[in-house]
Amino acid sequence: MTRKQISLIIIAFYNLYMSLSDKREELHHKAFLIMFKILIIFGIPAFASFFVGRWIDVTHDMRPYGSLIAIIAAMIISWSVVIRLYLNLTKEYKALDKLEELQEKEANTEKTNT
């Protein structure tokens, strides 16, 4: 077995024993932690672009353009990382919603069978 297969099996067993409310709670906690990550994702590149831009301005004597280039590059990098985080979190919420729908369908079919 490969590592990926083992990790998928562990995740499957973990998901079987967690209730939906626990999963939703875990996703809310994960979203909260992502907010702090976003703060860091935007803060560190902005802080670094300030110094890198100033260094480019002074070294190459291109006063406003070095700072602008550094800030634009930092924003592009930050937004691409944030969008990737958002897409991953959205995918997890959609998977949880599908799981909830399946469990509701199973509960409805059990009610109609009894």
Backbone torsions as a table, in degrees:
resi	resn	phi	psi	omega
1	MET	NA	142.6	178.3
2	THR	-87.0	168.2	178.4
3	ARG	-61.9	-38.5	-178.5
4	LYS	-64.5	-42.0	179.4
5	GLN	-64.9	-41.3	178.8
6	ILE	-64.3	-43.4	179.8
7	SER	-65.3	-36.3	177.4
8	LEU	-66.2	-37.4	177.4
9	ILE	-66.1	-42.9	179.0
10	ILE	-63.1	-42.8	178.8
11	ILE	-63.8	-39.6	179.8
12	ALA	-63.0	-45.3	177.9
13	PHE	-65.1	-39.0	178.2
14	TYR	-62.1	-43.0	-179.5
15	ASN	-68.4	-31.4	179.0
16	LEU	-64.8	-36.9	-173.9
17	TYR	-93.5	-6.0	176.8
18	MET	-93.8	138.0	175.7
19	SER	-78.9	165.4	-179.2
20	LEU	-64.6	-37.0	179.7
21	SER	-66.2	-36.0	176.5
22	ASP	-65.7	-40.3	178.8
23	LYS	-64.8	-42.6	179.1
24	ARG	-64.0	-41.4	178.2
25	GLU	-61.2	-41.2	178.8
26	GLU	-64.0	-40.5	178.6
27	LEU	-67.6	-37.2	177.0
28	HIS	-64.1	-40.6	177.6
29	HIS	-64.3	-40.7	179.2
30	LYS	-64.1	-40.3	178.0
31	ALA	-63.7	-38.7	177.7
32	PHE	-63.0	-43.0	178.0
33	LEU	-66.2	-33.2	178.3
34	ILE	-65.0	-31.7	177.1
35	MET	-61.4	-39.6	176.4
36	PHE	-68.3	-37.8	176.5
37	LYS	-60.9	-41.1	-180.0
38	ILE	-62.9	-40.1	176.9
39	LEU	-59.0	-43.1	178.8
40	ILE	-70.4	-39.9	-178.4
41	ILE	-61.6	-36.3	178.3
42	PHE	-87.5	-32.7	-174.8
43	GLY	-71.0	-48.4	-176.4
44	ILE	-64.7	-48.5	177.9
45	PRO	-63.7	-35.4	178.4
46	ALA	-65.6	-42.3	178.6
47	PHE	-64.0	-45.0	-179.9
48	ALA	-67.6	-37.6	-178.8
49	SER	-66.5	-28.3	176.3
50	PHE	-60.4	-49.0	-177.8
51	PHE	-74.4	-40.2	178.2
52	VAL	-64.7	-43.2	178.2
53	GLY	-62.1	-41.7	178.3
54	ARG	-64.0	-41.6	179.3
55	TRP	-63.7	-43.1	177.8
56	ILE	-62.8	-42.3	179.3
57	ASP	-59.5	-45.8	-176.2
58	VAL	-74.5	-43.0	-175.3
59	THR	-68.5	-45.1	-174.5
60	HIS	-102.9	6.0	177.5
61	ASP	50.9	52.9	177.3
62	MET	-131.0	65.2	-165.2
63	ARG	-35.4	-70.4	-173.7
64	PRO	-84.3	-20.6	-170.4
65	TYR	-75.6	-33.5	178.1
66	GLY	-64.7	-44.1	178.0
67	SER	-65.6	-41.8	179.0
68	LEU	-62.6	-42.9	179.6
69	ILE	-63.3	-43.0	-179.4
70	ALA	-65.6	-41.8	179.9
71	ILE	-67.1	-42.9	179.2
72	ILE	-63.8	-42.2	177.8
73	ALA	-63.3	-41.5	178.9
74	ALA	-63.8	-41.1	180.0
75	MET	-67.9	-39.6	178.3
76	ILE	-63.3	-44.9	178.9
77	ILE	-64.0	-45.6	-178.7
78	SER	-62.4	-47.1	-178.8
79	TRP	-65.9	-35.3	178.8
80	SER	-66.2	-38.4	177.6
81	VAL	-67.9	-42.3	-179.7
82	VAL	-64.7	-41.9	178.8
83	ILE	-62.9	-40.1	177.6
84	ARG	-64.0	-42.1	176.2
85	LEU	-61.6	-42.7	179.7
86	TYR	-62.8	-44.1	-179.7
87	LEU	-64.1	-39.4	177.4
88	ASN	-64.9	-42.9	179.6
89	LEU	-67.3	-39.2	177.5
90	THR	-62.9	-39.4	178.3
91	LYS	-62.4	-39.8	179.4
92	GLU	-68.0	-40.5	177.4
93	TYR	-64.6	-39.6	177.8
94	LYS	-64.1	-40.0	177.9
95	ALA	-63.9	-39.8	178.2
96	LEU	-66.5	-40.6	177.6
97	ASP	-62.5	-41.1	177.2
98	LYS	-63.8	-40.0	178.2
99	LEU	-63.7	-40.6	177.1
100	GLU	-62.8	-42.4	178.5
101	GLU	-62.6	-41.5	178.6
102	LEU	-63.6	-41.5	179.2
103	GLN	-67.7	-36.0	176.4
104	GLU	-65.9	-40.6	177.7
105	LYS	-63.2	-42.1	178.7
106	GLU	-64.1	-40.0	178.5
107	ALA	-65.4	-40.3	179.1
108	ASN	-66.0	-40.7	179.7
109	THR	-68.7	-35.1	176.6
110	GLU	-66.3	-37.3	178.6
111	LYS	-67.4	-40.0	-179.2
112	THR	-73.8	-26.8	179.2
113	ASN	-76.6	-25.6	-177.8
114	THR	-94.4	NA	NA
